[in-house]
């Protein structure tokens, strides 16, 4: 889709007043995902990294469900000055939630388009002459879409091979189905 609907929440931790930080943020997020949204705990993967943007930086934890990043929990504790990280006096929890992505996960559809637009997608596909869409195939492939890079230097053949290995779908079928004619 061409838009990304981001929901967020923040906690500002002052030197003399800690609200909550990394461990509690992940617990809150996990409780929200499993209890409020009903996502099975075993379907959630957390991936740690470093987030840098807007002159700030810090550790981050991505929440991934079925291969789809649905939330990023950022812990801004540094200001970026040149090539140096300088500690900030106020550490900020900056969580971002893909509202549209949670919609997709909660609907159990093969694509975000179907979760958002429902029957309209079927009508558009019919108007375009696209029939017999294999939703099971698309769902299996979609789980690994995060491996695809838009970088011009990325090796798309190696990526398709990796998707083939992970999905259990042979390369010939992937190429026949996904590469435009």
C-alpha positions as CSV (number, residue, x, y, z in Angstrom):
1,X,0.0,0.0,0.0
2,X,1.2,3.6,-0.5
3,X,0.5,4.7,3.1
4,X,1.5,3.6,6.5
5,X,-0.7,4.5,9.4
6,X,1.6,4.8,12.5
7,X,0.2,4.8,16.0
8,X,2.5,5.6,18.8
9,X,3.1,6.0,22.5
10,X,5.9,7.7,24.4
11,X,7.4,7.7,27.9
12,X,9.8,10.4,29.0
13,X,12.3,9.2,31.6
14,X,13.9,12.1,33.5
15,X,17.0,11.6,35.6
16,X,14.9,11.9,38.8
17,X,11.8,10.1,37.5
18,X,11.9,6.8,35.6
19,X,8.6,6.0,34.0
20,X,9.5,2.7,32.3
21,X,12.2,1.5,29.9
22,X,13.1,-1.4,27.7
23,X,11.9,-4.5,29.7
24,X,8.6,-3.0,30.8
25,X,8.0,-1.6,27.3
26,X,8.4,-5.0,25.7
27,X,6.1,-6.5,28.4
28,X,3.4,-3.9,27.7
29,X,3.7,-4.4,24.0
30,X,3.5,-8.2,24.3
31,X,0.5,-7.9,26.6
32,X,-1.2,-5.6,24.1
33,X,-0.4,-8.0,21.1
34,X,-1.5,-11.2,22.9
35,X,-4.4,-10.0,25.1
36,X,-5.9,-7.1,23.3
37,X,-5.3,-8.3,19.7
38,X,-5.3,-12.1,20.4
39,X,-2.1,-12.8,18.6
40,X,-0.7,-16.2,19.8
41,X,2.5,-15.6,21.8
42,X,4.4,-18.2,19.7
43,X,3.6,-16.2,16.5
44,X,5.5,-13.2,17.8
45,X,9.2,-12.7,17.1
46,X,11.3,-9.9,18.7
47,X,14.4,-8.6,16.8
48,X,16.8,-6.2,18.5
49,X,18.8,-3.6,16.6
50,X,19.8,0.1,16.7
51,X,17.6,2.9,15.5
52,X,19.0,6.2,14.2
53,X,16.9,9.1,13.0
54,X,16.1,12.7,13.4
55,X,19.4,13.3,15.2
56,X,18.7,10.8,17.9
57,X,19.6,7.1,18.4
58,X,19.2,4.1,20.7
59,X,18.4,0.5,20.8
60,X,15.2,-0.8,19.3
61,X,13.1,-3.9,19.4
62,X,11.0,-4.8,16.3
63,X,7.8,-6.9,16.8
64,X,7.3,-9.3,13.9
65,X,4.2,-11.4,13.3
66,X,4.1,-13.8,10.4
67,X,7.1,-12.1,8.8
68,X,5.5,-8.7,9.1
69,X,6.9,-5.9,11.3
70,X,3.9,-4.6,13.2
71,X,5.7,-2.5,15.7
72,X,9.0,-0.9,16.6
73,X,9.9,-0.1,20.2
74,X,12.7,2.6,20.1
75,X,14.7,3.6,23.2
76,X,16.2,7.0,22.4
77,X,19.0,7.7,24.8
78,X,21.6,9.4,22.5
79,X,21.9,12.5,20.5
80,X,23.9,12.0,17.3
81,X,26.6,14.7,17.0
82,X,28.7,14.1,13.9
83,X,29.9,10.5,14.3
84,X,29.5,10.5,18.1
85,X,26.6,9.3,20.3
86,X,26.1,11.7,23.3
87,X,23.9,10.6,26.2
88,X,20.6,12.6,26.4
89,X,19.5,13.9,29.8
90,X,16.0,12.5,29.1
91,X,15.7,9.0,27.8
92,X,12.5,8.5,25.6
93,X,10.6,5.4,24.9
94,X,9.2,6.0,21.4
95,X,6.9,3.1,20.2
96,X,5.5,3.0,16.7
97,X,2.7,0.6,15.8
98,X,1.6,-0.1,12.3
99,X,-2.2,0.3,12.7
100,X,-2.9,-1.0,9.2
101,X,-0.6,-3.9,9.8
102,X,-2.3,-4.9,13.0
103,X,-5.6,-4.8,11.0
104,X,-4.0,-7.2,8.5
105,X,-2.8,-9.6,11.2
106,X,-6.2,-9.5,13.0
107,X,-8.2,-10.2,9.9
108,X,-6.2,-13.3,8.9
109,X,-6.3,-12.3,5.2
110,X,-3.6,-13.0,2.6
111,X,-2.9,-9.3,2.1
112,X,-3.4,-5.9,3.7
113,X,-5.4,-4.8,0.7
114,X,-8.0,-7.6,1.5
115,X,-8.1,-6.7,5.2
116,X,-8.6,-3.0,4.4
117,X,-10.7,-3.0,1.3
118,X,-12.5,-6.4,1.5
119,X,-14.6,-7.3,-1.5
120,X,-13.4,-4.2,-3.4
121,X,-10.1,-6.1,-4.0
122,X,-12.0,-9.0,-5.7
123,X,-13.9,-6.5,-7.9
124,X,-10.7,-4.8,-9.0
125,X,-9.0,-8.1,-9.7
126,X,-12.0,-9.2,-11.8
127,X,-12.0,-6.0,-13.7
128,X,-8.3,-6.4,-14.4
129,X,-8.9,-10.0,-15.7
130,X,-6.9,-11.6,-12.8
131,X,-8.7,-14.7,-11.6
132,X,-7.7,-17.8,-9.7
133,X,-5.5,-16.0,-7.3
134,X,-3.9,-18.5,-4.9
135,X,-4.2,-16.9,-1.5
136,X,-2.5,-19.8,0.2
137,X,0.6,-19.3,-2.1
138,X,0.6,-15.6,-1.5
139,X,0.3,-16.0,2.3
140,X,3.3,-18.5,2.2
141,X,5.4,-16.0,0.2
142,X,4.3,-12.9,2.2
143,X,5.9,-14.3,5.4
144,X,9.3,-13.8,3.8
145,X,8.7,-10.5,2.0
146,X,10.9,-8.7,4.6
147,X,13.9,-10.4,2.9
148,X,13.3,-8.4,-0.3
149,X,15.4,-5.3,-0.7
150,X,14.8,-2.4,-3.0
151,X,18.5,-1.6,-3.0
152,X,19.8,-1.5,-6.5
153,X,22.8,-3.6,-5.5
154,X,20.6,-6.3,-3.9
155,X,20.9,-9.8,-5.5
156,X,17.2,-10.6,-6.3
157,X,18.1,-14.1,-7.4
158,X,19.7,-14.9,-4.1
159,X,16.6,-13.5,-2.3
160,X,14.2,-15.6,-4.4
161,X,16.4,-18.7,-3.6
162,X,16.2,-17.9,0.1
163,X,12.4,-17.3,0.0
164,X,12.1,-20.7,-1.9
165,X,14.1,-22.5,0.8
166,X,12.1,-20.9,3.7
167,X,8.6,-21.3,2.1
168,X,9.2,-24.7,0.6
169,X,8.0,-23.5,-2.8
170,X,10.3,-24.3,-5.7
171,X,12.0,-21.5,-7.6
172,X,10.3,-22.3,-10.9
173,X,6.8,-21.8,-9.3
174,X,7.9,-18.6,-7.6
175,X,9.3,-17.2,-10.8
176,X,6.3,-18.3,-12.9
177,X,3.9,-16.8,-10.5
178,X,5.6,-13.6,-9.3
179,X,7.8,-12.3,-12.2
180,X,5.8,-10.2,-14.7
181,X,5.6,-11.5,-18.2
